[in-house]
Amino acid sequence: MNKLEDNNKIIVFQDNKIRRIWYNEEWYFSVIDVIQVLTDSNNPRNYWSMLKKRGLDIGIELSTNCVQLKLFSSDGKLYFTDCANTKSLFRIIQSIPSKNAEPFKLWLAQVGYERIEEIEDPELGQNRIKEYYELKGYPKSWIDKRLRGIAVRQELTDEWKNRDIKSEKEFAILTNEISKATFGKTIGEYKEFKSLQKKNQNLRDHMTDFELIFTMLGEKTTTEITKKRDSQGFEECKESAKDGGEATKEARENIEKRIDKSIISEENYLSIHKEKKNLKF
């Protein structure tokens, strides 16, 4: 792979592909791809043109900090495309009425936080996520666990990537193996159990403290088992994921016997998610 291809990456938000490229020591994202995610427009290029014009009409230059960079298109060729860094994207997002705006902001912040080698300031990304949850009304103790869980999750996914796990489907299956073994439920079943119906509702955002702790334990245990066994490829990683979850299940059941109640809870945070609060970066 040449340097240009290595610096041209695709990331996924809710099954939508977003192109990005490393430029001037930070990631720049395709504005057109972001608009497609936020608006479901049949013509995101036209939407972007109208958005820029609307901004000029009220004295706002949305494209000021955008640059044209070459990105791979669906035909495999490189074309100049409007791209924006994280800071500029937040400004553009604020100009687009979309139900996906808030989850996309969180996702964008997580992209920065989770991929330390791909950002200028990892602490800034962490602070953005923390601020998001604070504005939503989550307890501080819960936020601390959620942030720690992101780091533990990233360690595991990085380990999987180094062991030839590549597709989103494979990541999902491995994650389900841990969840099934730990809690007796797949991610989908767990979301249904907690009355989460929307596709963009993140299960972990609705977990109790105990559930977050055991999710972390399951993923950390899986990471260590994977390293110990030097698991390679999907099938070996799947076995390690299952065993990591089984070990965590034993710990969960042991604690449940002592506290005389189940850690698996129907509780969720849907009530605070209904509050419309805008996060400013």
C-alpha atoms as one frame of an Amber mdcrd trajectory, in Angstrom:
protein
   0.000   0.000   0.000   1.470   3.393  -0.960   1.531   6.374   1.363  -1.467
   8.070  -0.278  -3.599   4.950   0.116  -2.415   4.517   3.714  -3.466   8.087
   4.530  -6.842   7.686   2.771  -9.112   5.924   5.240 -12.794   5.017   5.487
 -14.552   4.925   8.822 -18.127   3.915   9.572 -20.909   5.717  11.454 -24.155
   3.726  11.765 -23.281   1.661   8.672 -22.513   4.827   6.674 -19.040   5.149
   5.193 -17.190   8.419   5.714 -13.942   9.133   3.897 -11.097  10.902   5.654
  -7.466  11.760   4.966  -4.457  12.650   7.098  -3.453  16.240   6.277  -1.421
  18.808   8.203  -1.036  16.458  11.155  -4.776  15.859  11.656  -7.698  14.042
  10.076  -9.865  15.800   7.491 -13.287  14.334   6.694 -15.324  14.460   3.491
 -17.991  17.121   4.013 -20.230  15.481   1.408 -20.113  12.146   3.248 -20.980
  13.809   6.554 -23.918  15.660   4.997 -25.175  12.393   3.520 -25.173  10.839
   7.006 -26.933  13.777   8.632 -29.563  14.482   5.983 -30.122  11.290   3.954
 -30.151  13.656   0.980 -30.282  12.164  -2.513 -27.908  14.907  -3.617 -25.523
  15.814  -0.767 -23.348  17.890  -3.105 -26.289  20.125  -3.932 -27.237  20.300
  -0.243 -23.695  21.440   0.595 -23.853  24.106  -2.120 -27.138  25.447  -0.789
 -25.848  25.299   2.786 -22.817  27.408   1.873 -25.010  29.925   0.044 -27.421
  30.126   2.969 -24.459  30.750   5.277 -23.184  33.580   3.092 -26.642  35.161
   3.081 -26.460  35.524   6.859 -22.771  36.385   6.993 -21.356  32.953   7.830
 -18.649  31.414   5.659 -18.978  27.688   6.333 -16.339  26.713   3.809 -13.652
  29.065   5.167 -11.707  26.308   6.884 -12.452  23.609   4.314  -9.771  22.408
   1.932  -9.967  20.432  -1.286  -8.128  17.151  -0.949  -7.975  14.065  -3.147
 -10.121  11.198  -1.877 -10.918   7.856  -3.441 -14.353   7.675  -5.069 -16.578
   4.638  -5.617 -14.904   4.098  -9.000 -11.539   3.681  -7.280 -10.181   6.964
  -8.641  -9.007  10.050  -6.785 -10.980  13.303  -6.984 -10.648  16.643  -5.231
 -13.284  16.847  -2.495 -14.216  19.451   0.125 -12.790  18.271   3.444 -12.929
  19.688   6.965 -11.136  18.942  10.210 -13.003  18.091  13.405 -13.355  21.690
  14.591 -14.761  22.878  11.270 -17.107  19.908  11.035 -18.718  20.775  14.356
 -19.478  24.235  12.952 -21.026  22.742   9.824 -23.049  20.204  11.831 -24.567
  23.011  13.899 -25.989  24.461  10.673 -27.788  21.250   9.720 -31.117  20.331
  11.350 -30.782  16.607  11.901 -31.809  13.970  14.423 -28.373  12.441  13.883
 -26.500  15.596  14.896 -25.926  14.741  18.560 -24.962  11.065  18.110 -22.696
  12.118  15.249 -20.956  14.705  17.450 -20.356  12.057  20.074 -19.099   9.615
  17.464 -16.783  12.241  16.008 -15.408  13.001  19.463 -14.913   9.280  20.087
 -13.037   8.943  16.815 -10.620  11.511  18.159 -10.392  10.029  21.630 -10.123
   6.379  20.707  -7.495   6.741  17.988  -4.762   8.520  19.941  -2.245   8.242
  17.139  -4.653   9.971  14.743  -5.329  13.199  16.607  -3.474  16.254  17.832
  -4.713  16.195  21.402  -6.279  13.021  22.856  -7.249  14.849  26.053  -9.421
  17.231  24.027 -11.360  14.316  22.556 -11.907  12.839  26.008 -13.129  16.170
  27.343 -15.644  16.453  24.497 -17.140  13.090  25.341 -17.209  13.965  29.029
 -18.950  17.264  28.288 -21.506  15.494  26.103 -22.511  13.138  28.906 -22.496
  15.902  31.510 -24.900  17.977  29.415 -27.113  14.936  29.022 -27.355  14.667
  32.794 -25.387  11.492  33.480 -23.873  11.104  36.995 -20.156  11.835  37.250
 -19.341   8.364  38.594 -21.139   6.818  35.592 -19.270   9.086  33.147 -15.915
   8.017  34.581 -16.778   4.364  34.004 -18.095   5.043  30.507 -14.900   6.838
  29.504 -12.759   4.082  30.952 -14.851   1.571  29.046 -14.062   3.360  25.780
 -10.333   2.970  26.438 -10.703  -0.713  27.355 -12.785  -1.306  24.227 -10.189
   0.403  22.061  -7.420  -1.768  23.462  -9.407  -4.860  22.522 -10.327  -3.706
  19.007  -6.719  -2.719  18.329  -5.675  -6.217  19.403  -8.240  -7.740  17.053
  -7.079  -5.568  14.170  -3.536  -6.800  14.700  -4.828 -10.370  14.474  -6.471
 -10.059  11.051  -9.962  -9.028  12.166 -11.023  -6.478   9.571 -14.714  -6.322
   8.715 -17.402  -4.599  10.785 -19.349  -7.863  10.737 -16.470  -9.742  12.361
 -16.110  -7.091  15.072 -19.855  -7.323  15.744 -19.802 -11.121  15.997 -16.850
 -11.118  18.393 -18.512  -8.460  20.544 -21.690 -10.530  20.616 -19.703 -13.576
  21.758 -18.465 -11.660  24.803 -21.911 -10.257  25.535 -23.677 -13.626  25.181
 -21.217 -15.342  27.486 -21.102 -12.522  30.054 -24.786 -11.576  30.238 -26.583
 -14.337  28.348 -27.735 -11.855  25.703 -26.482 -10.607  22.345 -26.225  -6.836
  21.896 -29.532  -6.837  20.010 -31.271  -8.900  22.672 -29.874  -6.689  25.411
 -31.138  -3.542  23.659 -34.580  -5.091  23.335 -34.473  -6.075  27.021 -33.786
  -2.433  27.903 -36.545  -1.167  25.585 -34.092   0.472  23.188 -35.689   0.575
  19.774 -33.806   3.126  17.718 -30.845   1.965  15.685 -28.657   4.810  16.927
 -29.257   4.074  20.624 -25.970   2.836  22.054 -26.477   0.009  24.543 -23.576
   1.142  26.728 -25.145   4.582  27.099 -28.021   2.842  28.888 -26.079   0.463
  31.125 -25.964   0.685  34.900 -22.663   1.037  36.748 -22.470  -2.710  37.330
 -23.231  -3.493  33.690 -20.519  -1.110  32.516 -18.037  -2.654  34.937 -18.729
  -6.194  33.748 -18.668  -5.101  30.117 -15.204  -3.692  30.744 -14.159  -6.828
  32.616 -15.336  -9.041  29.765 -13.436  -7.044  27.162 -10.288  -6.686  29.261
 -10.302 -10.420  30.051 -10.764 -11.194  26.362  -7.821  -8.953  25.502  -5.561
 -10.756  27.955  -6.692 -14.238  26.849  -6.175 -13.253  23.208  -2.633 -12.099
  23.987  -1.831 -15.155  26.124  -2.965 -17.581  23.435  -1.659 -15.425  20.603
  -5.020 -15.965  18.895  -4.844 -15.361  15.152  -7.703 -14.931  12.713 -11.431
 -14.859  13.254 -12.049 -18.382  14.604  -9.283 -18.272  17.218 -10.282 -14.760
  18.318 -13.884 -15.943  18.555 -12.889 -18.725  20.968 -10.917 -16.242  23.084
 -13.880 -13.847  23.108 -16.215 -16.614  24.252 -13.828 -17.694  27.010 -13.328
 -14.092  28.108 -17.072 -13.735  28.454 -17.411 -17.069  30.276 -14.805 -16.044
  32.843 -16.645 -12.769  33.391 -19.962 -14.611  33.739 -18.484 -16.651  36.588
 -17.465 -13.450  38.374 -20.903 -11.911  37.749 -22.786 -14.908  39.102 -20.505
 -15.072  42.123 -21.268 -11.458  43.005 -24.986 -11.861  42.304 -25.139 -14.676
  44.875 -23.563 -12.431  47.499 -25.715  -9.372  46.859 -28.810 -11.489  46.227
 -29.894  -9.737  43.063 -29.212  -9.756  39.338 -26.740  -7.313  37.837 -28.570
  -7.491  34.498 -31.064  -4.640  34.592 -33.933  -3.324  32.495 -33.004   0.201
  33.592 -32.058   2.695  30.899 -31.352   6.405  30.495 -34.091   7.121  27.981
 -35.575   9.766  30.264 -32.526  12.010  30.131 -32.053  11.321  26.411 -35.410
  12.979  25.781 -34.055  16.291  27.015 -32.962  18.437  24.119 -29.629  19.909
  25.060 -27.169  21.242  22.532 -23.496  20.498  22.965 -21.139  23.298  21.925
 -17.506  22.663  21.113
